[in-house]
Amino acid sequence: MKPTHDWSYVAGQTIHWMSPDTKENYQRHLNDSAKRHMLQQFGWIDQHIDYTFNSDGFRTDEFDDRPNFVTIGCSFTQGVAVNRSETWAQLISDQLGLSVWNLGVAGASADTCYRIIKHYAPILKPKFVVLLEPRYNRVEL
């Protein structure tokens, strides 16, 4: 049985905002002069981010049998508030010239990562797996 996770409900969809990257938070930051300055400094004003999920609910291409590696972790891995091309998973993939399956899940615990990788590693057959360990105080109930 395929494991579910907090973002399974968006499988096969593209969404424009993803908590905590919400339109309300963005507007609040624009109204704060210090935060607006930082947004301008990094070129994040009027930048549009689409979150596209594969049919398994991950922010990555549809799975196939090409040579790959897997990344797993929480929102930092999934890439909340950055374009997919700017995720650390994709940056490593570009450097190595090797496809990546990004199995990051916002809000994930180490338990969640283990459950997901236990299911997907035999299917995806990655050359290696990179875990960006979620906060130690997160647990899956």
C-alpha positions as a Markdown table, in Angstrom:
| # | Residue | x | y | z |
|---|---|---|---|---|
| 1 | Met | 0.0 | 0.0 | 0.0 |
| 2 | Lys | 1.3 | 3.5 | -1.0 |
| 3 | Pro | 2.0 | 5.6 | 2.1 |
| 4 | Thr | 0.0 | 8.8 | 2.4 |
| 5 | His | 1.3 | 12.1 | 3.7 |
| 6 | Asp | 0.1 | 15.6 | 4.5 |
| 7 | Trp | 0.2 | 16.7 | 0.9 |
| 8 | Ser | -1.3 | 13.6 | -0.7 |
| 9 | Tyr | -4.5 | 15.6 | -1.3 |
| 10 | Val | -2.8 | 17.8 | -4.0 |
| 11 | Ala | -1.5 | 14.8 | -6.0 |
| 12 | Gly | -1.5 | 15.6 | -9.7 |
| 13 | Gln | -2.3 | 19.3 | -9.1 |
| 14 | Thr | -0.7 | 22.7 | -9.3 |
| 15 | Ile | -1.4 | 25.1 | -6.5 |
| 16 | His | -0.3 | 28.7 | -6.2 |
| 17 | Trp | 0.1 | 29.1 | -2.4 |
| 18 | Met | 1.3 | 26.5 | 0.1 |
| 19 | Ser | 1.3 | 27.1 | 3.9 |
| 20 | Pro | 3.1 | 29.0 | 5.3 |
| 21 | Asp | 3.7 | 30.6 | 1.9 |
| 22 | Thr | 0.3 | 32.1 | 1.8 |
| 23 | Lys | -1.1 | 35.2 | 0.1 |
| 24 | Glu | -1.9 | 36.7 | 3.5 |
| 25 | Asn | 1.6 | 36.2 | 4.8 |
| 26 | Tyr | 3.1 | 37.7 | 1.6 |
| 27 | Gln | 0.8 | 40.8 | 1.9 |
| 28 | Arg | 1.7 | 41.2 | 5.6 |
| 29 | His | 5.4 | 41.1 | 4.7 |
| 30 | Leu | 4.9 | 43.7 | 1.9 |
| 31 | Asn | 3.3 | 46.0 | 4.5 |
| 32 | Asp | 6.3 | 45.8 | 6.8 |
| 33 | Ser | 9.0 | 48.1 | 5.5 |
| 34 | Ala | 11.9 | 46.0 | 6.8 |
| 35 | Lys | 10.5 | 42.8 | 5.4 |
| 36 | Arg | 9.6 | 44.6 | 2.1 |
| 37 | His | 13.2 | 45.8 | 1.8 |
| 38 | Met | 14.4 | 42.2 | 2.2 |
| 39 | Leu | 11.9 | 40.9 | -0.3 |
| 40 | Gln | 13.1 | 43.5 | -2.8 |
| 41 | Gln | 16.8 | 42.8 | -2.0 |
| 42 | Phe | 16.3 | 39.1 | -2.9 |
| 43 | Gly | 14.1 | 39.8 | -5.9 |
| 44 | Trp | 11.0 | 38.2 | -4.3 |
| 45 | Ile | 8.5 | 40.9 | -5.0 |
| 46 | Asp | 6.0 | 39.9 | -7.7 |
| 47 | Gln | 7.7 | 36.5 | -8.1 |
| 48 | His | 5.2 | 33.8 | -8.8 |
| 49 | Ile | 5.7 | 30.3 | -7.5 |
| 50 | Asp | 3.7 | 27.3 | -8.7 |
| 51 | Tyr | 3.7 | 24.2 | -6.6 |
| 52 | Thr | 3.2 | 21.2 | -9.0 |
| 53 | Phe | 2.8 | 17.8 | -7.5 |
| 54 | Asn | 3.2 | 14.4 | -9.2 |
| 55 | Ser | 0.4 | 11.8 | -9.0 |
| 56 | Asp | 2.0 | 10.5 | -5.7 |
| 57 | Gly | 1.7 | 14.0 | -4.1 |
| 58 | Phe | 5.4 | 14.9 | -4.2 |
| 59 | Arg | 6.9 | 18.1 | -5.7 |
| 60 | Thr | 8.8 | 16.2 | -8.4 |
| 61 | Asp | 8.4 | 14.7 | -11.9 |
| 62 | Glu | 6.3 | 11.6 | -12.4 |
| 63 | Phe | 8.3 | 8.6 | -11.4 |
| 64 | Asp | 10.0 | 6.5 | -14.1 |
| 65 | Asp | 13.0 | 4.2 | -14.3 |
| 66 | Arg | 15.7 | 6.7 | -15.2 |
| 67 | Pro | 18.9 | 6.7 | -13.1 |
| 68 | Asn | 18.2 | 8.8 | -10.0 |
| 69 | Phe | 18.9 | 9.8 | -6.5 |
| 70 | Val | 16.3 | 10.6 | -3.8 |
| 71 | Thr | 16.0 | 13.5 | -1.4 |
| 72 | Ile | 13.8 | 13.3 | 1.6 |
| 73 | Gly | 13.0 | 15.7 | 4.5 |
| 74 | Cys | 10.6 | 18.4 | 5.5 |
| 75 | Ser | 9.6 | 21.8 | 4.0 |
| 76 | Phe | 13.2 | 22.7 | 3.3 |
| 77 | Thr | 13.5 | 19.7 | 1.0 |
| 78 | Gln | 10.0 | 20.0 | -0.5 |
| 79 | Gly | 10.8 | 23.6 | -1.3 |
| 80 | Val | 8.2 | 25.8 | 0.4 |
| 81 | Ala | 8.4 | 29.4 | -0.8 |
| 82 | Val | 10.9 | 28.7 | -3.6 |
| 83 | Asn | 10.6 | 27.7 | -7.2 |
| 84 | Arg | 11.3 | 24.0 | -7.8 |
| 85 | Ser | 14.4 | 24.9 | -9.8 |
| 86 | Glu | 15.7 | 26.6 | -6.6 |
| 87 | Thr | 15.2 | 23.7 | -4.2 |
| 88 | Trp | 18.4 | 22.2 | -2.8 |
| 89 | Ala | 17.4 | 18.8 | -4.3 |
| 90 | Gln | 17.2 | 20.3 | -7.8 |
| 91 | Leu | 20.5 | 22.3 | -7.4 |
| 92 | Ile | 22.3 | 19.0 | -6.5 |
| 93 | Ser | 20.6 | 17.3 | -9.4 |
| 94 | Asp | 21.8 | 20.0 | -11.8 |
| 95 | Gln | 25.4 | 19.8 | -10.4 |
| 96 | Leu | 25.5 | 16.0 | -10.7 |
| 97 | Gly | 23.6 | 15.6 | -14.0 |
| 98 | Leu | 21.5 | 13.0 | -12.3 |
| 99 | Ser | 17.7 | 13.0 | -12.0 |
| 100 | Val | 16.3 | 13.5 | -8.5 |
| 101 | Trp | 13.0 | 12.3 | -7.0 |
| 102 | Asn | 12.2 | 14.9 | -4.3 |
| 103 | Leu | 10.2 | 13.1 | -1.6 |
| 104 | Gly | 10.2 | 16.1 | 0.8 |
| 105 | Val | 7.0 | 16.7 | 2.7 |
| 106 | Ala | 6.3 | 19.9 | 4.6 |
| 107 | Gly | 5.8 | 19.2 | 8.3 |
| 108 | Ala | 7.4 | 15.8 | 8.0 |
| 109 | Ser | 9.1 | 14.1 | 11.0 |
| 110 | Ala | 11.9 | 11.5 | 10.8 |
| 111 | Asp | 9.2 | 8.9 | 11.2 |
| 112 | Thr | 7.4 | 10.2 | 8.1 |
| 113 | Cys | 10.7 | 10.2 | 6.2 |
| 114 | Tyr | 11.4 | 6.6 | 7.2 |
| 115 | Arg | 7.9 | 5.4 | 6.3 |
| 116 | Ile | 8.1 | 7.1 | 2.9 |
| 117 | Ile | 11.6 | 5.9 | 2.0 |
| 118 | Lys | 10.9 | 2.4 | 3.1 |
| 119 | His | 8.1 | 2.3 | 0.5 |
| 120 | Tyr | 9.7 | 4.2 | -2.4 |
| 121 | Ala | 13.3 | 3.1 | -2.3 |
| 122 | Pro | 12.6 | -0.4 | -3.7 |
| 123 | Ile | 10.4 | 1.1 | -6.4 |
| 124 | Leu | 12.7 | 4.0 | -7.4 |
| 125 | Lys | 16.0 | 2.2 | -7.0 |
| 126 | Pro | 18.0 | 5.3 | -6.3 |
| 127 | Lys | 21.8 | 5.4 | -6.5 |
| 128 | Phe | 21.8 | 7.1 | -3.1 |
| 129 | Val | 19.4 | 8.8 | -0.7 |
| 130 | Val | 20.0 | 12.2 | 0.9 |
| 131 | Leu | 18.1 | 13.0 | 4.1 |
| 132 | Leu | 17.9 | 16.6 | 5.4 |
| 133 | Glu | 16.8 | 15.6 | 8.9 |
| 134 | Pro | 13.6 | 17.4 | 10.1 |
| 135 | Arg | 13.5 | 19.0 | 13.6 |
| 136 | Tyr | 14.1 | 16.5 | 16.3 |
| 137 | Asn | 10.9 | 17.3 | 18.2 |
| 138 | Arg | 8.6 | 16.4 | 15.3 |
| 139 | Val | 6.9 | 13.0 | 15.6 |
| 140 | Glu | 4.3 | 11.2 | 13.6 |
| 141 | Leu | 1.3 | 10.0 | 15.4 |
